[in-house]
């Protein structure tokens, strides 16, 4: 009796279950980023604390995904494309975990900022940047599920838009700090928040590149398109 078809179906079922965990993790990260930006804009400490607490669930999902992937490798001994898929899932889960950490850091700094005089317009700019990055992350996860190389490449290209947004905020905050030193501390917190959001965009690009790797067996040859913040050496 040939057990290969049965083994293949069992592997596919296991992999689908793991990919469902990745999607759940991605949904939590998207919500955390959005809620953290909302908490900053509305000065809502309760919501910010909820984002911090929710990071535990994101970390737990990464651990579960890694454990399930290790079990899958040990039991099914995947090769070639199947092994590539499992390894990519591990890397994607790691990228999502880091995104969750950045959302948590955003929430922590927003709590600190509520004790300071609000900076007019700054939180709204941060919120718009977070919304753009959230869409980027969603597109990267959609590309992963559908194995859509075209969508993955769009994510790579659009990340430079996030870099431009970060660069613009960096210059704006720097100008305000020079004009009014009384708000230097608040603007430093806002700068690090913007930096955290920009890094989420980088991790979304990492996910997109893993999609290309899954589909083609190789990472993109061309370097990532980067915005002026990196080119100008402004990115800390």
Secondary structure, DSSP 8 states (H G I E B T S, - for coil): ---HHHHHHHHHHHHHHHHHHHHHHHHHHHHHHHHHHHHHHHT-HHHHHHHHHHHHHHHHHHHHHHHHHHHHHHHH---HHHHHHHHHHHHHHHHHHHHHHHHHHHHHHHHHHTTS---TTHHHHHHHHHHHHHHHHHHHHHHHHHT-HHHHHHHHHHHHHHHHHHHHHHHHHHHHHHH-GGGHHHHHHHHHHHHHHHHHHHHHHHHHHHHHHHHHSS--SS-----HHHHTT---
